[in-house]
């Protein structure tokens, strides 16, 4: 298939253009046309110049002024009018083509004569006085749509010269005059020789230049008597339903119902089995009946400018369909059955709501597609799970879990579970037979839980859902939060305990009340449907397109860049092959900086895969865009290089001289017989293979920085983090209020998924009981979209009491298995493993093993405000002595995080009083910038924690303080009043 951005279709070239003309509707003479042989597939019949001049006056062949009209060419053979699908033109009014010689041998006269009696017949009114009968009536044609109100002349003619009308085969009527139209419709059923009938509106214009609408709303049932009718045009009228009489026309081939008011088609439209052309353009259709698939002879179908949201699967039964117009609808997807339309050559689906091009169309190699103005590649919100009839009125209950709630129960009624951090689980009603307890765990992104392909980026921590063996009766939706990655595809990967697989993924926003950050926007979710629990994670990868190639050939177009195409010719394979195409967009500026060539430019990197992996029997045509800034007119072919990459060895070879490479204005085209990686470069450098190999390895690596921070109130608490260089400054600024430390390290290079270690040296030590501590070093795995953060507690080595000036050094760890040897060598050896070193200092310890702080960290603390009352440090100390074992639940209700509470518990694990005091004062210090109401929040937390006694005590303290404050104001007011009184007395 081919995507096209052309504004309009080009059909049948010069031959069709030579006989489709704009009529001169003021002609006075009646004419007829002597046709040649039946029109060929490429266009209409050949007409002589004299006959064309005559047909200008009669208006038999014309082009309507409306842009949306479609025009068809028609042929008559042996007395029956037939429509050639290739001669159907883009207009609502098909022009009548030539008649066959055999037909005219018995039915056509070579001169343009009419009887003297008919010439003397007056047609005024309704026609103008100057119009004679010969101007509108010939032996087989009656044209009454060139004069306003002309339809009223048909009853007049039927009453005067019925014998001349009995042989009519072509009749054209205007429908802008209701009385005249009604009279004409009484006569039409008597014209049993009719082959073509047009009753159209919009033929004339009012004084303001607006077209006069057609007034036809239905047809009489007696129209079904026209058993020879093959062409009918009812465009620009007011039909709200399809007249039933049309279904009884046995040889109807072309039906035009453009610009009416049809909202539905009858379910028995399949009775029109002889239709080859059907136009429903500009109606109000919201759906199509399945019986449409019974129109086996249909070659052209136009349903553009309607309100269709989906197509029936039965549309795939239209085996003879050549052209399908679906533009300007609301289609969200194309049925897979359209892959069976082997005759389809043109598909127009622009201006719809399509997010992706269905893979079924890849089976149609000769198909041209116009997909403009569709939201291709954009995420769409998945439809909600439809409830069963007995549950239609039932809302699925919601369950919001905290960080310490790792198990929950789901009943047969279903449940919408919101996990901390933004993840969601949707259990539809009926997915379980009995109430079942389920569990969730968010794993550290260790190598055993993460699997990445080449160019993949991990976007979330692995989410484990248990029990693994449970099977749900209905699919459960698992939604994993992720961080956005531009111009890449986001998918969910699942590990079933033995192997990894990629699931069909839908992207959407999470619920408003379940943001990954309090008060922030809803989380981005990657959602999949599963029937069993296991491990899940979100991964970003280059957009992947796939198709199946059969011996008939195929065409694969990249959805990431429509300019990238793979053409598979017929007989390129004996057996069906699965083909996958990935496109990796590369920054030209980054390439120039890495290779040192300011003129260098590159195309997107192509990664081609196939199953089975054997050479093709015929060369495959590959089209890629030329490198940025290069065109076919300016390209220097000596600087254009095609590089072949080996994904196993990750080496690059210049194959420009080994392939047939040529360029157009915008694209480069080459032919290959086996699949691998291909990359088009434009550079003046020599030894291109070596340059590309180094640049590719550099592009895979991330420039990172390490930083180490200590908490201001507790220097033994150390935060270590590794981030891409562009994220470091923002992260350090957000931590500056609570942490301090040295400047971040110099830039280092790390690969996605590469392991590294942090070692505490020169008198510093950490607990080696941690599971992520290996041989005294803290183990990390770098993932560019994750935080790569750990917080640990350090201590002086060997019980030192004096200040310690130590350091933290970062070292490379295990080498990724897919690293090429030349890069792996640089990561071996003691010196090459070192990445960076940052200083770290611990103050001296006093006799109670507390750090001696050089200065008071905070000024005296007063919680509250004068009007609502204060709690002083002495008040808070008195309250803290009464909290006891309830400190943790009170801290949770005060809004402290579990991490903060764990830190406090670890720091004062042997001193409950100090632990409670630190918790309470830590919260109080955070209230300085929180605005008024801190005391009220403290009271509410005590009530929620079941400590009403403390809540009452706090309220008593505050009330006493408020009363004293009010009294002081009163006293100040009295003192301020006395001077003014003395002045008044003076």
LOMIPA-294377 format. One record per residue (C-alpha): x, y, z. Coordinates in steps of 0.001 Angstrom, whole numbers, plus 524288, in hexadecimal, padded with zeros to 5 digits. Example, Ala and Ser with C-alpha at 12.3 -4.5 7.8 and 13.67 -1.06 7.14 Angstrom:
2
8300C7EE6C81E78835667FBDC81BE4
// end
This chain:
986
8000080000800008042880DEB7FDEB800B3819F1805B37FD9F825F97FDC27FC4E834468017A7F6D4838CC7F4867EB13841AD7F54A7E2CB83A757EB887E30482DF17E3C17E79E82D5A7D5B37DF3B824217CDE67DFE381F2E7C0257E87F82A037BADE7E6D5831207AE317DC8C828787A7E07D2A082B697B26A7D616839D67B2377D3A883A5F7A3A57C524837A77A4EC7C10083D497B20C7BD1284B777AFE37B5738567F7B62A7A894858067AECC7A30E864197A8BA79559863497AE2B78FFF86E117A592790058660C7992F783ED865FB790B67861985A4578821783E184C2378B2278F478435C787DD792E383532788A07A00282EB3789287A4EC8246B77FE37AD5081BED788A77B8F5813D97850C7BBB48069778AC97BAA3803CA799407C38E80C187A1BA7D05E805E67A57A7D4F5803DA7B3737DD6B80FE87B2EA7D2DA819DF7B02F7C67B81D707A8F57C30281B4B79AD57C98A8230D7902C7C08782DF378B5F7C2808360677F357C429844AF780397B70D84764779A17AF8C83EB1782D17B6518448078EAD7B248851FF78A317A45A84D70789027A48F846E7796477A8CE853D579C5A79B7D85956798D1793B384DD779D6D79B4C84C337AA1479BAF83D537A9547A99683CEC7AE297AD058465F7B8FD7B490848B17C54F7AD6384DBB7D13D7B2AF859617D8C27B2378527A7E5D97BFA784D787EA137B9F58416C7F0867B33C83C5D7E4477B7BD82FCF7DDFC7B6CE82D147CF5A7B60681FAF7C9227B7A481B117BB577ADE6811197B6A97AD1F807B47AB567A18E8014E7A4B97A36E7F40679E77798FB7EC447976B78DF57F4BC79C4E791EB7F4587AADC799527FF937B12F7A55B7FB2C7B8C47AEAA8032F7C1217BD4F8014E7C0227C36B803487CDA47CFCA809327C8267C81D813517C0AC7C08C8183A7CC757C4878264E7CE637C49382EAD7DAB97B71D834E37DA227A982831E37DEBF7A44F832637D0B77A964827787C8077AA2F82B897B9CC7A48C8227A7AFD87AEB181C637A7087AD5E81627799DD7A42580BB77952C7A8F97FF6878EBC7A80E7FDE17801679F117F230781787955D7FA1078954795348058677FE1793617FCBC774537854A7FAD67789F78226806A67812A78998812B777C9D7875F81C357717B793068232F76B8A78C37830307698E7863E839B8773317786383A7876DF176B8D83C3B774C575DBF83C8176F85757C78492A76B2C74C94847367748F755B98464D7803575CE98529977C067504D85A4677C5674CEC855E278A5174D7486136793FC754A885E947A0DF7522686C117A6997506786BD37B1F7757DB865787B8A67632B866F07AEF47674A8741B7A941760378785879CCB76C5A876B37945C76E2386852797CB7691A85EB178DD0766C58505878FE6772E284C9C7882977B33853DC7923C777B984A5679D27772E683DFF7967E779EE834CD78D5D77695826DE789C877B608213C796CF77E6F82CF179F7C77661836F77A6B177DE58418D7ADF07756A84A167B69877F4784DF07C11B785458590E7B94577982861FE7BB64774188659C7C8B57670685EDD7CAFA76940856947BEDF7642384A3B7C5677564384F8A7C38B7580584DCF7B4DA7580683EF37B5FE7494983DAD7B8B2746CD847477ADB974ECE83F2D7A43474892832857A8D773B3D837F47A61273F1C83D3479892748F7833B97929C748F18274D79AD174DBC81F4F78F7275A79826D478EC575CD9824B179D5F75AB78160479D8476859813AB7981C76F7181C9A7A1B877BB1816C47A7B6781D3822BC7AE2D779FE82C497B68777F2A837B07BE7B7764E83F777C7987788984A8C7D11D7725B8493D7DE85772178576D7E2DA7637F859447DFBA75A71850B07E7DC74DDE851617DFAB7550384EFD7D2F975CAA843C27D9207506283D1B7DE5474A2083DA27D0DB7565F838147CA797571F82CC97D429749878286A7CFD474E6F826F67C1E675BE5820D37C462756F5812FA7C78A750D7812607B9D375E348145C7B350761BD806127B42076D288070C7AA9777509810037B39B7833980C517B5ED78787818BF7BD0077F888217A7C60C784C082DB97CCCB77C5E835B07D631785A583F7A7DC377858C84BF17E41978FCF856CE7E44678E73858C77D59478A8C8671C7D6D678DB6872C07DF6D785A987D587E5D87883C88BFE7E5227920E88B1F7F048799D3880B47E918795BE8757D7F2047920B8687F7EBA4783B4864E07EBC878226858337F38077B4F84C787EE0876DF78499C7F3ED76D2883B097F149769C2833A87FDCD76596826777F8657625181F097EBEF755898186C7E81275574809B67E94675257808AE7DAC77608580C6F7D7CA763737FDFC7D9A175D4A7FBE37CC2A7697B8019A7C5D376F997F44F7C42277A057F90C7BA8077F21804277C31478DB8803007C5777913C810D37C9DD78A41819897D3BB78EAC8269D7D943786B782C597E497791408358E7E9CC78EE4842717F0EC7814583F137F5BE77AA783CD9802D0779BA82E1D80393779BF829A1811BF778E381B3780E3677B89812D28025E76EFD8116B7FA6D76B26802F17FAF7767C9802BA7EC9577648803D57E930778D07F65D7EEF4770317F0677E465778017F5917D8BF77E1A7E9287D336789847EEC27CB5478CB17FB5E7D2A479B5D7FD417D16879E0480B467D5AF79700812077E10B79A5381FCC7E59279418824DF7F21F79DBE82FDB7F52479A1283B107FE2778D488360380371788E5833BE8116E78AA7825178129678D6D820CF8208578CDD8123181DF678C518085E812E7781F17FDB081258786647F04D8171F782857EA4C80A1178B337F326801B9792497E6BE7FDD8787467E4697F40078E217EE1A7EAE47976E7E35A7E6C179A637E9A67D98C79F9E7F67B7DF137AD667F9FB7DAB17AD4E8083B7DF287A71E80D7B7EBB47A8FD81B557F0A97A3AE81F6C7FDF77AC3482B727FF557A7818366A8083179CC682F8A80FD779AC182D0B81E6679E1481EA081F347A2DE819DD82C687A3F780B78828DC7A3178020E81D7679AFC7F58B81D317A21A7E87781C4E79A5B7E58280FF17A3007EF65808E17AC8E7E423807657A2ED7DD737FE2E7A5A17E7637F3677AF427DE2A7ED047B0587E5E47E04D7B3367F3067E6CF7BF8A7F96E7E1917BEA1807637E6E67B8F580B1C7F4237B8E48192D7F9027B46781B648071A7BC3D827B1809D67B70F83342811997AE6D82B3881AA87AED8827F78293B7B3C1819F0828C57BAF781544834E17BD56807678305B7BBD57FEA4824877B5597F14B8246E7BE537E59A8230C7B6297E1958174F7BC7F7EC6180F487C7697E2A380D227BE207DAB4804837BE3C7E4FE7F9AC7C7F37DD657F1987C6BF7E5ED7E5627C8747F2EE7EC7A7D2AF7FB7F7E5D67D0CD808BF7EC737CBD880BB47FA267C981819B67FED47C86681B4480DAF7CD988290480FFD7C7998328E819B17C163828A3822BC7C420824ED830E87CA62817B082EB77D31A81319839CB7D780806618337B7D6DC7FE89827017D1B77F0818279D7DBCD7E5E3825577D30A7DFE381AF47D7007EAC0811937E3727E32680F7B7DB297DA42806E07D8177E5097FCF27E23F7E0807F3257DC947E8F07E8347DD627F5747F0337E6887FF6C7EA077E2CC80C4D7F0967DEDA80EAD7FEAC7DBE281CA1802EC7DAFA81D85811DB7DFF282B1C814DD7D96A833A081F4A7D549828A6828617D930824AD836297E297819BE832AD7EDE9817BF83C187F4B280D39834207F49C80722826BC7EFA07F931827DB7F95C7EEAF824597EF3B7E7C181C1F7F14E7F1FD811797FF7C7EDA4810267FA197E1E6808C57F5F67EADE7FD8F802AB7EECF7F6C27FC1F7F6AE7EBD57F3AC7FEAE7F4FA7F54980D747F5B97F0B8813D4802557EE23821FD805DD7EF1A82339814B57F06B831DF816917EAA583875822827EA0A82C7882B317EFF282C15838F37F94082129835248020481CB18402B7FACB8245684A947F5C081D11856877E77481A76857E87DF3981807863D87DAC9809DD864867CC16807EF864F97C6A48041B872327C3497F5F4874677B4D47F4AF870EF7ACB87EFF887C787A4057E41F87B7E7954E7E6CF87BA2793BB7E307889E179F2A7EBC088DAB79C007F76888504797B97FF81890B17A2D67FAEA899907AED48035089B7B7BB987FC0E89D737C0A07FED08AB3E7CD82806008ACAF7D8B0802868B5CF7E3F580BE48B8937EFDB805448BEA97FAD280B478C6BC80952808628C5B9808A57FE7B8D0BB7FC877F78E8CB88801E47ECD18C2D37F5FD7E3F58C2DF7E7A57E6078BFD57DB4E7DE4B8BD587D3367DE138B0D57C5517D8C08B0A97BD7B7D3AF8A4F17B7A07E1638A3D37C4CA7E63B89EE77CD347F16E8A39E7D5377FCFE89EC47E1D47FCBD8A6A97EAB7808A98A76A7F8AE805AB8AB688023780FAB8B109809F6816878A6737FF00816B389C637FD5980864898387EF7780360896807E9347F5EB895EE7DB797F4658906E7D4757E7BD893EA7C7B07E6CC88C237BBB37E0C98927B7BBC37D2158911F7CA747D06588FC27CAD27C88D89C767C1647BE768A1E37C4627C0F28B02D7CAB87CBD08B7F47D9737CA6C8B6457E5047D0CA8BD017EF237D63A8B3987FC6B7DC9A8B5978051B7E68F8AEEE813997E9BD8B02E81BAD7F3FB8A924828FA7EDF38A672836137F49A8A559839F87F505896F58443A7EA6889826848EA7E2E588C64841517D69D88FC2834877DE5E88F3E837917E68788328839317E28B874EF83C917ECBF86AAE83EA47EB4485C29847D97F3A58542E84402802218550B83A117FF8585FF4838998087686BC88328C80433878A68279080D5F87CD8822C08073988983826D97FE8E894A2822587F05A89327814EC7EE1C8992C812A07E06C89E80804967DBF28A052801E07CF948A7F77FE127C4998A8A6803F67C10089B877FBEF7B4DA899277EE8E7BB0E89A5E7E6587BB8B88DE67DBB57C5C088C197CEEE7C2A8885497CF457CFF787E757DB0A7D82087A707E0697E108885067E5EC7EE2A880F97F3817F101886727F8027FF1F88505806448025A887B380A62810AE8898681588815788810181D06821BC87D6081AC48276D86FDF824138248E864B68222F82C7E85850821BC8262084AE28229A81882850B18191C80D7B853038156D809A2860EB8120B7FB658638D8100F7F2A086F598190E7E6F087113815477DB238792D81DF47D0E587F76816F17C41988239822107BE3788A22828FD7B84887E638288C7C1C1872F9825117CFB186F7A81A797D3F386618815057E0CE860E3806857E33F863057FCE17EB0E85B047FD337F866861937F3FD8040C862427F8A18111E867B77EFE681A2086FB97EFB98235487B327ECC181E35888BD7E1FB82269891EA7E1F483043897437E2C482BCE8A5557EE35822838A3627F94582B5289EE380734826748A03180A18833488A74B80091839818B0F87F945844738AA4A7FFA48416189D2F7FA1883D33890277F4DD82F5288EB37FF518256988B9B801EA8208787DD97FDF08124987D63801C180726874717F64B7FDA78752E7F50C7EF698712E7EAFF7E4B3873437EF787D7F1879957E94E7CB8587E8E7F44C7C80E888207FD1D7CF6C8917E80BD97D04E88FEB816217DB2388EA18134D7E75A8867781B357F32E88246819FE7FE58878838244F7FF9286DEB826D7809BD8637482BB48050E8564982CA480A168484B81F86809018417481DE67FB3F83C198161F7F7EE82FC68138A7EA0082B5180D717E2CF81FFA80CF77D559819D7813167D3B280C6780D237C95C803A1811937C4F17F617808457CF527F091810BD7DA377F65380DC37E52F7FFE7810877F3378038D8147C7F7748114A813F1805E8814D6819B780B398216280FC4811B782A3B81AC3819B18305A81F1981F44823328161181CCA817838216D81FC180E73827A1812C281244822298078180A3D825987F96D8075D820A47F4057FA5F820477E5257F99D81E867E0EC7EB6B816F47D4AE7E7AE81E837C7F07E8F9828337CDDF7F29C825367C29D7FBCD81F7D7B5057FABD819E87B46880872813887BF0A8107381D1C7C70A8187C81AFF7CFF182435821757DD20821EE824727E76482C408291E7F543829DD82E397FE708345F8324A80C7C831B083BBD8134383AFA83BA88220B839918494F827DA83B4084D0B835CB83EE38553083BB5833EE85B4F845C583D0985FA783B018464D865878334F83B0886D2483F398366F872828418C8440A876C7833658457F87D168319E838288831B83F348372887D5C841F5829A8874C684E44829AF86F3784A6581C6586BA283C728200D85D748382781F838566082B408213184974824DE81E268419281D3782851847A98103982BFA84031804748269283FBD7F7CB82E5A83A057ECED825F1836B97DF5D82AE8830467D37C824CC82BDB7C5E28287E8311C7BCDD8234A83E3B7C3878215F841D67BF728138A844FD7C74F80768839F67CBE57FEA9838967C6417F0F7836837D3CD7EB0883CE27E0C37EEED834CA7E8B67F87D833347F71B7F54A836147FFF5800E58329880E64800DA837EF8179880B54838198267480C5C844C682D038087F84CD68323A813F08483083F318195684C2684ABA810E384F1B84245804F28469A841CE7F8C08479183AB97EBE584BD28475C7E535856B584AA27EEB585BC583D427F29C869FA839B37F00A8693E82B107EDE38776C8295E7F21B8737182DE07FFCB8677182527800C586A2F8183C807B08615C80CC980ADF865C6805A7817278622E7F7AE81A97861D07F46A82914863937E72482F5B85B087E6DE83BA3862967DB5284164870477E1058403E86B677EF1883FA9874997F25483495871DF7FB12828DE8762B7F8D981AC4875808025780F5886DF57FB12804A486B93806997FB8F87343800587F07086C777F3337F22D85E637F77C7F074856697FECA7E6658549380C0F7ECCD84DC5817677E615846C1823897EADE83A8A82B417E7B1837FC839147EC25834F6834E17FA22838208266F7FB56842EF81C8F7F9B783F5880F477F40E8475F802DF7F4E9845297F4317F38C848D07E96C7FD29846BB7DAC07FE4A848AA7D8DE80CEA844B07E090818F684D2D7E7598230084FA77F5718271C851328001081CD58556F80E1C81EA48572F818A281451862168227E816E28663D82ED680FEA87416832A0813D188100836FD80E26888F082E9D817778907C822C6813408901B81583819C78819C8173281BB587FBB809C3821D78889580CD882D4B8825B81A1E82F6B874A18147682F4F8785D80991838B487D9981340842AB8723781C988410486841811B1842AA86E6780D3584F7186EC581B2B854748608981D3C850E285CAD8116A859008635C816DE8650D85DF38211586E49865C182C64873CE8639982B3488270867DE831B188F0C868B482C6B89CE9865A58343E8A9078662C831378B78585E708391E8C18B85D4F838AF8D0548514383C498D7F785361849178DF1484D91844588EBDA854398371B8EB6C86131836318E3FB86148827648E558855DE8268D8DBEF85B8E826EA8CE0B85456827AC8C12185B27822868B4EF855BE824808A74C859D28231B899138523382A9888EB2853C782ED98808985AE383BE18807084EF58439A87C028474783F778882685181841A5892AF84FB88502D895368410A84F458973D84278843A78A06284D0884A128A8BA84507856838AA0B8392184EF58AEB7841688486F8B95C849048548D8BD8083FA78580B8C8998424584B7D8D00C84F55846DF8CAAD85CD384C4B8C83F86916846EF8C20F873D7848BC8B7FB871BB84C738A9DC86D8A8417E8A0A1878308398289A0E87DB383B8288C87876A583581880EC87771826C487F5E8721781D3B8753C8688181288878FB8600880961870FB851B9806B087394851867FB5B87D3F85FFF7FC4488095863FC7F89D88E7286C598012C897328705F801778A58D8724F80BB98B00B87D3A8093B8B9E587F13810C18C6B388D98812CF8C9158978F819488D22689160816DC8DF5A88300815708DB5387ACE809418DC6986CDB804B08D9AE864CB7F9418DE32868337ED468D61285B657E6808D9A08544B7ED678CE7A850647E4638C339855BB7EE218B945863207EEB08BFCF86D457E6588B8D587AE67E4DB8BEF58793A7F16B8C68A8748E7F9358BAD3866E17FE118B7E2861BD7F8788AB1085A31800948A114854C37FE198936D8539480A3F88AEA846B380CED8840A8459F81A3F87DA88373181C6D880B8837B1817DB88EE083D1B81EEF89ABF848B7815C189D628484D81A9C8AB6E84BD38143A8B85184C3F8196E8C62085539812F08D01485AA1815248DDB386950815E88DF40872048158E8EB368805C817AC8EE6C8887B80B748EC5B88E1C804448F847886C680C969023988DC38196D8FF948893682513907AF8909F82FAA9005088B72836508F40588CF082DE58E7C1890528336A8DA6788CE68282D8D190888538265D8C3AF87EFA81EDC8BB008840E818E28AE5987BE28137A8A34388063807B889B5987B508004788FBE875557F31D8924E8717A7E7A6889E88732C7E9E987B5B866877E8E887365866397DC5886B8B863927E33685E9386F257EC7685FAD878D07EB5385430886797E6EA8577F88D227F3D385472884257FACC85E07884FE7EFE286810893DC7F12F868748928B7FF3C86D1688A387FAA087883894097F08387D4B89F647F231886788A0647F9218938E8A2D5806C088E4A8984C80611883C888DEA8022A88DA688EE580EEF89515884E281938891628850C8244389B6588872827BE8A97C88177831948B2368855F8362A8C00087D2D833018CBED87EFB837E38D9ED879E18333D8E72187AA183BCE8F36788074836D09001F8787B82ECE909BE875E0832CD917CB87555829E09238A867388261D9204C86AFE8226691247863BE82E4190CC386A02836A59025E86F08843BD9072E8688984DB68FEA38703485A238FC8E86485863488FD5A8561886372900A384EE885EDF8F4B7841F5865918F74F83D43871B18FEB9833BE86FED90A308273B869B1905928199186F38907EC80EA9867CC9010A8024686F2D8FD3B7FE8E87D828FC2A7FA8A88822905FD7EC368883D902637E9CF87996902E47F3AF876F890D9C801D18728890F1A8083C865CB91313815F3868A2917F38215385F359186E81E3985CCB926B3810318593592307814C084FDC9185281E898499D92199813C38475092B9580B0E8412B92125815F98387B91BD781809832659294E80A1282D39928D780A058277891AFC8119D81B0891DBA80F5880F669149C8052A816BD90C9980FA881F139064080F5F818198F91E800AA818C28F6A9800BB826FA8FAF380BDD829BB8F18B80447823648E6617F83782B928E955800BE837B78E9D5804CF834D88DBCD812BB830018DDDF81766826318D3D281AF1818488D71B828E181B158D2FD829E68263D8DCBB8242D81DF68E7A482D6F812B98E48A838EB81C2A8E4E5834C68215E8F23C832B98139B8F7788400780F228F2C6846D181B198F854840CA819B1905FD83E5E80B1F90630842F180A2E9145683C8A816A1919A082DBC817AA918C082D288252391EDE836C382AF99153C82FBF8240390A3982284829F690DB58285D8376D90FCF82F6383747902C382308832E88FBB081ACB83DBF9019B824EB848878FFD5827F8843F48F1F3819AB845C38EE63818CA852D08F5878246E858758EE2581DF0854CE8E158811FC85CD48E50D81927869DE8E475815E286BA38D61E8090B864368D64B8009A86FDF8D9D37F70E871758E5337EFEE866058EB317FB9C85DEC8EFE67F5E885C628FD897E8DA858008F7E37EFD384DC08EFC87F6DD848C98FBD87EA0A847C6903407E395840778F7F17EF0C836E38F72E7EDE1833E9905987DF4283145904367E1668285B8F8657EBEA82107900047E2B381E7490B6D7E94B82806914AB7DDF6830E3918307E4B6833B79253F7F00883A5291E597E6E48416B9151C7DF74847189209F7EC0884B269275A7F0CC8522191B1C7E3C685946919C67E47185D87928097F228862DB9261E7EE1586A19919E97E1C186FB6920267E98E874FE92BA27F34787B29922557E87B880F3919E37E1BA886C1925E77EE4D88CE592A987F0BB8928291D1B7E3178987D91C9E7E4C489E5F92A057F1AD8A44E926407EB728AAB791A797E0DF8B0539230E7EAE08B5D192C4C7F2908BBD7921477E6248C20991C1B7E3098C860929237F0B98CDAA92A807F0178D34C91CD57E33E8DA3791FDD7E8208E2A592B687F10F8EBF0923CF7E6138EF6E91A7E7DD078F218925DB7E6CC8FB4692C317E85C9026B91F6C7D9AB9042F91E747D924909B492C197E37E913B5928CA
// end
